[in-house]
Amino acid sequence: MEILASLEHSAFSVWVKESGSIFAYPGILFMHTIGLGLLVGANTAINLRILGVARRMSLAPMESFLPVMWLGFWINAVSGSILFVADATTKLANPAFAVKMGCIALAVVNIFLIRRYVFRDPGLDRGPVPAIGKVLAVTSLLLWTGAITAGRLMAYLGQDSGAPEFINHIGG
Amino acid sequence: MLPFANWIHGTTVGWAVGGGVPWIWPACETLHFIGLALLVGCVGVFDLRLLGMAKGLQVEPLQRLMPWGIAGFVINFITGVMFFAGDPYQYINNTAFWMKMLFIGLAGANVMAFYAMGLNRRVEAIGAGEDAPTLAKIVAAVSLASWLGVVFWGRMMPFLGTSF
Protein backbone atom coordinates (compact mmCIF):
# COMPACT_ATOMS: atom_id res chain seq x y z
CA MET A 1 0.00 0.00 0.00
CA GLU A 2 2.88 2.36 0.74
CA ILE A 3 4.26 1.84 -2.74
CA LEU A 4 0.85 2.61 -4.21
CA ALA A 5 0.53 5.74 -2.11
CA SER A 6 3.96 6.97 -3.20
CA LEU A 7 3.11 6.26 -6.86
CA GLU A 8 -0.12 8.17 -6.39
CA HIS A 9 1.78 11.18 -5.07
CA SER A 10 4.57 11.07 -7.67
CA ALA A 11 5.14 14.09 -9.87
CA PHE A 12 3.78 12.13 -12.84
CA SER A 13 0.52 11.24 -11.07
CA VAL A 14 0.09 14.83 -9.95
CA TRP A 15 0.62 15.97 -13.57
CA VAL A 16 -1.96 13.45 -14.80
CA LYS A 17 -4.58 14.57 -12.31
CA GLU A 18 -3.89 18.22 -11.71
CA SER A 19 -2.04 19.78 -14.64
CA GLY A 20 -5.26 20.55 -16.49
CA SER A 21 -3.47 19.63 -19.73
CA ILE A 22 -5.63 18.01 -22.40
CA PHE A 23 -2.84 15.43 -22.84
CA ALA A 24 -3.04 14.42 -19.18
CA TYR A 25 -6.25 12.97 -17.72
CA PRO A 26 -8.61 13.76 -20.65
CA GLY A 27 -6.18 12.52 -23.32
CA ILE A 28 -5.40 9.31 -21.44
CA LEU A 29 -9.10 8.64 -20.87
CA PHE A 30 -9.69 9.21 -24.61
CA MET A 31 -6.96 6.69 -25.47
CA HIS A 32 -8.58 4.24 -23.04
CA THR A 33 -11.89 4.61 -24.90
CA ILE A 34 -10.22 4.19 -28.32
CA GLY A 35 -8.53 1.04 -27.01
CA LEU A 36 -11.92 -0.22 -25.85
CA GLY A 37 -13.38 0.37 -29.31
CA LEU A 38 -10.53 -1.48 -31.04
CA LEU A 39 -10.36 -4.36 -28.57
CA VAL A 40 -14.01 -5.03 -27.78
CA GLY A 41 -15.18 -3.81 -31.20
CA ALA A 42 -13.01 -6.17 -33.27
CA ASN A 43 -13.69 -8.90 -30.73
CA THR A 44 -17.47 -8.44 -31.09
CA ALA A 45 -17.29 -8.66 -34.89
CA ILE A 46 -15.22 -11.88 -34.69
CA ASN A 47 -17.56 -13.41 -32.10
CA LEU A 48 -20.68 -12.53 -34.11
CA ARG A 49 -19.16 -14.27 -37.14
CA ILE A 50 -18.32 -17.34 -35.02
CA LEU A 51 -21.93 -17.37 -33.81
CA GLY A 52 -23.18 -17.46 -37.39
CA VAL A 53 -23.72 -13.82 -38.47
CA ALA A 54 -22.49 -13.37 -42.08
CA ARG A 55 -21.88 -17.13 -42.23
CA ARG A 56 -21.56 -17.14 -46.04
CA MET A 57 -18.24 -15.38 -45.61
CA SER A 58 -15.16 -17.40 -44.65
CA LEU A 59 -14.09 -17.08 -41.03
CA ALA A 60 -10.34 -17.62 -41.49
CA PRO A 61 -9.58 -14.06 -42.75
CA MET A 62 -11.20 -12.64 -39.58
CA GLU A 63 -7.98 -13.71 -37.83
CA SER A 64 -6.41 -10.58 -39.40
CA PHE A 65 -8.42 -8.57 -36.88
CA LEU A 66 -6.68 -10.22 -33.90
CA PRO A 67 -3.74 -7.74 -34.19
CA VAL A 68 -6.33 -4.91 -34.08
CA MET A 69 -7.57 -6.40 -30.79
CA TRP A 70 -4.06 -6.66 -29.41
CA LEU A 71 -3.33 -3.06 -30.42
CA GLY A 72 -6.43 -2.03 -28.45
CA PHE A 73 -5.38 -4.25 -25.57
CA TRP A 74 -1.93 -2.67 -25.26
CA ILE A 75 -3.26 0.88 -25.64
CA ASN A 76 -5.56 0.08 -22.72
CA ALA A 77 -2.94 -1.73 -20.66
CA VAL A 78 -0.73 1.38 -20.84
CA SER A 79 -3.46 4.02 -20.47
CA GLY A 80 -5.15 1.91 -17.78
CA SER A 81 -1.92 1.57 -15.81
CA ILE A 82 -1.49 5.35 -15.87
CA LEU A 83 -5.08 5.91 -14.73
CA PHE A 84 -4.55 3.29 -12.01
CA VAL A 85 -1.28 4.75 -10.72
CA ALA A 86 -2.82 8.22 -10.58
CA ASP A 87 -5.51 6.92 -8.22
CA ALA A 88 -3.98 3.68 -6.95
CA THR A 89 -5.34 3.51 -3.41
CA THR A 90 -8.91 4.56 -4.32
CA LYS A 91 -9.07 2.25 -7.34
CA LEU A 92 -7.75 -0.72 -5.37
CA ALA A 93 -10.41 -0.17 -2.73
CA ASN A 94 -13.16 -0.06 -5.38
CA PRO A 95 -14.97 -3.43 -5.59
CA ALA A 96 -15.81 -2.82 -9.26
CA PHE A 97 -12.08 -2.57 -10.08
CA ALA A 98 -11.43 -6.16 -8.96
CA VAL A 99 -14.41 -7.39 -10.98
CA LYS A 100 -13.13 -5.51 -14.05
CA MET A 101 -9.61 -6.98 -13.72
CA GLY A 102 -11.04 -10.49 -13.21
CA CYS A 103 -13.21 -10.18 -16.34
CA ILE A 104 -10.26 -8.91 -18.40
CA ALA A 105 -7.94 -11.72 -17.23
CA LEU A 106 -10.50 -14.36 -18.20
CA ALA A 107 -11.34 -12.56 -21.47
CA VAL A 108 -7.65 -12.56 -22.47
CA VAL A 109 -7.42 -16.30 -21.80
CA ASN A 110 -10.58 -16.59 -23.91
CA ILE A 111 -8.82 -14.88 -26.87
CA PHE A 112 -6.09 -17.54 -26.80
CA LEU A 113 -8.69 -20.31 -26.55
CA ILE A 114 -10.58 -18.89 -29.56
CA ARG A 115 -7.34 -18.82 -31.54
CA ARG A 116 -6.66 -22.41 -30.60
CA TYR A 117 -10.13 -23.93 -30.97
CA VAL A 118 -11.51 -21.79 -33.80
CA PHE A 119 -8.72 -20.33 -35.96
CA ARG A 120 -6.32 -23.31 -35.51
CA ASP A 121 -9.11 -25.85 -36.08
CA PRO A 122 -8.13 -27.90 -39.16
CA GLY A 123 -11.82 -28.08 -40.10
CA LEU A 124 -12.15 -24.27 -40.14
CA ASP A 125 -14.52 -23.07 -42.92
CA ARG A 126 -15.20 -26.65 -44.00
CA GLY A 127 -18.35 -26.91 -41.92
CA PRO A 128 -20.15 -25.21 -39.06
CA VAL A 129 -18.04 -23.91 -36.16
CA PRO A 130 -17.86 -26.62 -33.46
CA ALA A 131 -19.86 -26.08 -30.28
CA ILE A 132 -16.75 -25.23 -28.25
CA GLY A 133 -16.04 -22.29 -30.57
CA LYS A 134 -19.58 -20.97 -30.12
CA VAL A 135 -19.39 -21.37 -26.34
CA LEU A 136 -16.09 -19.42 -26.35
CA ALA A 137 -17.66 -16.66 -28.47
CA VAL A 138 -20.53 -16.33 -25.96
CA THR A 139 -18.20 -16.30 -22.93
CA SER A 140 -16.01 -13.72 -24.68
CA LEU A 141 -18.99 -11.41 -25.31
CA LEU A 142 -20.17 -11.84 -21.70
CA LEU A 143 -16.70 -11.21 -20.21
CA TRP A 144 -16.12 -8.02 -22.20
CA THR A 145 -19.62 -6.81 -21.36
CA GLY A 146 -18.75 -7.50 -17.72
CA ALA A 147 -15.44 -5.62 -18.02
CA ILE A 148 -17.13 -2.57 -19.59
CA THR A 149 -19.94 -2.61 -17.02
CA ALA A 150 -17.57 -2.90 -14.05
CA GLY A 151 -15.31 -0.23 -15.58
CA ARG A 152 -18.18 2.22 -15.96
CA LEU A 153 -19.49 1.49 -12.48
CA MET A 154 -16.07 2.29 -10.97
CA ALA A 155 -17.05 5.95 -11.38
CA TYR A 156 -20.19 5.43 -9.29
CA LEU A 157 -19.23 2.78 -6.70
CA GLY A 158 -16.67 3.33 -4.01
CA GLN A 159 -14.94 6.63 -3.36
CA ASP A 160 -14.80 9.39 -5.92
CA SER A 161 -11.76 9.20 -8.11
CA GLY A 162 -10.58 10.95 -11.22
CA ALA A 163 -9.03 14.30 -11.85
CA PRO A 164 -10.21 16.90 -9.35
CA GLU A 165 -9.36 19.62 -11.87
CA PHE A 166 -12.21 18.43 -14.02
CA ILE A 167 -15.86 17.78 -13.44
CA ASN A 168 -15.81 14.08 -14.12
CA HIS A 169 -19.53 13.66 -14.45
CA ILE A 170 -21.02 13.53 -17.91
CA GLY A 171 -19.79 11.11 -20.50
CA GLY A 172 -16.85 10.29 -18.32
CA MET B 1 -32.57 25.47 -27.74
CA LEU B 2 -33.53 26.55 -24.24
CA PRO B 3 -37.30 25.95 -24.65
CA PHE B 4 -36.55 22.44 -25.96
CA ALA B 5 -34.17 21.83 -23.04
CA ASN B 6 -36.83 22.99 -20.59
CA TRP B 7 -39.46 20.79 -22.19
CA ILE B 8 -37.38 17.59 -22.34
CA HIS B 9 -36.09 18.12 -18.81
CA GLY B 10 -39.69 18.35 -17.64
CA THR B 11 -40.67 14.97 -19.08
CA THR B 12 -40.81 11.81 -16.93
CA VAL B 13 -37.66 10.56 -18.66
CA GLY B 14 -35.87 13.82 -17.83
CA TRP B 15 -36.92 13.52 -14.21
CA ALA B 16 -35.91 9.83 -13.92
CA VAL B 17 -32.50 10.19 -15.62
CA GLY B 18 -31.77 13.50 -13.90
CA GLY B 19 -31.65 11.86 -10.49
CA GLY B 20 -35.24 10.74 -9.86
CA VAL B 21 -34.16 7.13 -10.30
CA PRO B 22 -30.48 7.13 -9.30
CA TRP B 23 -29.37 3.90 -11.01
CA ILE B 24 -30.60 4.94 -14.46
CA TRP B 25 -27.68 7.29 -15.23
CA PRO B 26 -24.93 4.70 -14.54
CA ALA B 27 -26.94 2.03 -16.39
CA CYS B 28 -27.24 4.30 -19.44
CA GLU B 29 -23.49 5.08 -19.27
CA THR B 30 -22.75 1.34 -19.36
CA LEU B 31 -25.12 0.78 -22.29
CA HIS B 32 -23.60 3.80 -24.09
CA PHE B 33 -20.16 2.13 -23.98
CA ILE B 34 -21.52 -1.27 -25.03
CA GLY B 35 -23.24 0.50 -27.94
CA LEU B 36 -19.92 2.18 -28.76
CA ALA B 37 -18.17 -1.20 -28.99
CA LEU B 38 -20.94 -2.65 -31.21
CA LEU B 39 -21.02 0.38 -33.51
CA VAL B 40 -17.27 1.00 -33.82
CA GLY B 41 -16.54 -2.74 -34.00
CA CYS B 42 -18.97 -3.69 -36.75
CA VAL B 43 -18.59 -0.50 -38.80
CA GLY B 44 -14.82 -0.44 -38.22
CA VAL B 45 -14.30 -4.01 -39.42
CA PHE B 46 -16.28 -3.22 -42.59
CA ASP B 47 -14.24 -0.05 -43.19
CA LEU B 48 -10.94 -1.85 -42.58
CA ARG B 49 -11.90 -4.56 -45.09
CA LEU B 50 -12.65 -1.91 -47.74
CA LEU B 51 -9.26 -0.34 -46.96
CA GLY B 52 -7.56 -3.67 -47.66
CA MET B 53 -7.32 -5.47 -44.32
CA ALA B 54 -8.51 -9.12 -44.12
CA LYS B 55 -8.90 -9.14 -47.89
CA GLY B 56 -9.97 -12.78 -47.80
CA LEU B 57 -13.41 -11.60 -46.63
CA GLN B 58 -16.13 -11.31 -49.26
CA VAL B 59 -17.78 -7.92 -48.84
CA GLU B 60 -21.39 -8.85 -49.63
CA PRO B 61 -21.85 -11.20 -46.63
CA LEU B 62 -19.72 -8.92 -44.44
CA GLN B 63 -22.58 -6.41 -44.68
CA ARG B 64 -24.59 -8.79 -42.46
CA LEU B 65 -22.62 -7.34 -39.56
CA MET B 66 -24.08 -3.91 -40.28
CA PRO B 67 -27.43 -4.42 -38.48
CA TRP B 68 -25.40 -5.05 -35.30
CA GLY B 69 -23.52 -1.80 -35.82
CA ILE B 70 -26.84 -0.01 -36.40
CA ALA B 71 -28.15 -1.62 -33.18
CA GLY B 72 -25.16 -0.07 -31.40
CA PHE B 73 -26.02 3.32 -32.89
CA VAL B 74 -29.68 3.00 -31.82
CA ILE B 75 -28.63 2.07 -28.24
CA ASN B 76 -26.37 5.11 -28.15
CA PHE B 77 -28.94 7.43 -29.70
CA ILE B 78 -31.55 6.43 -27.11
CA THR B 79 -29.18 6.58 -24.12
CA GLY B 80 -27.75 9.84 -25.51
CA VAL B 81 -31.20 11.45 -25.66
CA MET B 82 -31.79 10.19 -22.10
CA PHE B 83 -28.57 11.89 -20.85
CA PHE B 84 -29.68 15.08 -22.58
CA ALA B 85 -33.15 14.88 -21.03
CA GLY B 86 -31.67 14.23 -17.59
CA ASP B 87 -29.42 17.28 -17.58
CA PRO B 88 -29.86 19.34 -20.78
CA TYR B 89 -28.28 22.50 -19.38
CA GLN B 90 -24.81 20.93 -19.14
CA TYR B 91 -24.92 20.12 -22.85
CA ILE B 92 -26.53 23.04 -24.63
CA ASN B 93 -23.63 25.39 -23.98
CA ASN B 94 -20.92 22.72 -24.23
CA THR B 95 -18.69 23.13 -27.30
CA ALA B 96 -17.53 19.50 -27.16
CA PHE B 97 -21.17 18.31 -27.23
CA TRP B 98 -21.89 20.28 -30.41
CA MET B 99 -18.63 19.07 -31.98
CA LYS B 100 -19.72 15.51 -31.19
CA MET B 101 -23.09 16.16 -32.89
CA LEU B 102 -21.24 17.65 -35.87
CA PHE B 103 -19.09 14.53 -36.22
CA ILE B 104 -22.16 12.26 -35.93
CA GLY B 105 -23.69 14.35 -38.73
CA LEU B 106 -20.51 13.93 -40.76
CA ALA B 107 -20.57 10.15 -40.26
CA GLY B 108 -24.25 10.12 -41.29
CA ALA B 109 -23.64 12.24 -44.40
CA ASN B 110 -20.78 9.88 -45.30
CA VAL B 111 -23.10 6.85 -45.10
CA MET B 112 -25.65 8.69 -47.28
CA ALA B 113 -22.91 9.52 -49.81
CA PHE B 114 -21.96 5.81 -49.86
CA TYR B 115 -25.50 4.90 -50.92
CA ALA B 116 -26.09 7.94 -53.14
CA MET B 117 -22.99 7.14 -55.19
CA GLY B 118 -24.15 3.53 -55.54
CA LEU B 119 -21.02 2.32 -53.76
CA ASN B 120 -23.06 -0.12 -51.67
CA ARG B 121 -23.86 -2.09 -54.84
CA ARG B 122 -20.34 -1.74 -56.24
CA VAL B 123 -18.69 -3.12 -53.09
CA GLU B 124 -21.10 -6.08 -52.95
CA ALA B 125 -19.32 -7.50 -55.96
CA ILE B 126 -15.95 -7.53 -54.17
CA GLY B 127 -14.92 -11.14 -53.67
CA ALA B 128 -12.20 -12.72 -51.55
CA GLY B 129 -8.80 -11.21 -52.27
CA GLU B 130 -10.18 -8.32 -54.35
CA ASP B 131 -9.48 -4.65 -53.85
CA ALA B 132 -12.19 -2.03 -53.19
CA PRO B 133 -12.55 0.95 -55.58
CA THR B 134 -10.68 4.09 -54.49
CA LEU B 135 -13.91 5.99 -53.86
CA ALA B 136 -15.08 3.26 -51.44
CA LYS B 137 -11.71 3.45 -49.67
CA ILE B 138 -12.11 7.19 -49.24
CA VAL B 139 -15.61 6.72 -47.76
CA ALA B 140 -14.23 4.01 -45.42
CA ALA B 141 -11.40 6.28 -44.26
CA VAL B 142 -13.81 9.20 -43.68
CA SER B 143 -16.06 6.83 -41.71
CA LEU B 144 -13.20 5.71 -39.41
CA ALA B 145 -12.04 9.31 -38.96
CA SER B 146 -15.51 10.62 -38.16
CA TRP B 147 -16.28 7.91 -35.55
CA LEU B 148 -12.86 8.61 -34.01
CA GLY B 149 -13.95 12.25 -33.83
CA VAL B 150 -17.27 11.29 -32.23
CA VAL B 151 -15.46 9.31 -29.51
CA PHE B 152 -12.93 12.12 -29.01
CA TRP B 153 -15.51 14.87 -28.54
CA GLY B 154 -17.69 12.60 -26.42
CA ARG B 155 -14.78 12.01 -24.10
CA MET B 156 -13.93 15.70 -24.01
CA MET B 157 -17.43 16.79 -22.95
CA PRO B 158 -16.64 16.82 -19.22
CA PHE B 159 -13.31 18.55 -19.80
CA LEU B 160 -13.68 21.08 -22.60
CA GLY B 161 -16.17 23.71 -23.52
CA THR B 162 -18.04 25.79 -21.02
CA SER B 163 -17.90 24.77 -17.43
CA PHE B 164 -21.06 23.42 -15.92
Interface residues (C-beta under 8 A of the other chain):
Chain A: I22 Y25 P26 L29 F30 T33 I34 L36 G37 L38 V40 G41 A42 N43 T44 A45 L48 R49 V53 A54 R55 R56 M57 S58 A60 P61 M62 E63 S64 F65 V68 W144 T145 I148 T149 G151 R152 L153 A155 Y156 F166 I167 N168 H169 I170 G171 G172
Chain B: P26 E29 T30 F33 I34 L36 A37 L38 L39 V40 G41 C42 G44 V45 L48 M53 A54 K55 G56 L57 Q58 E60 P61 L62 Q63 R64 L65 W68 F83 D87 Q90 Y91 A128 W147 L148 V151 F152 G154 R155 M156 M157 P158 F159 L160 S163 F164
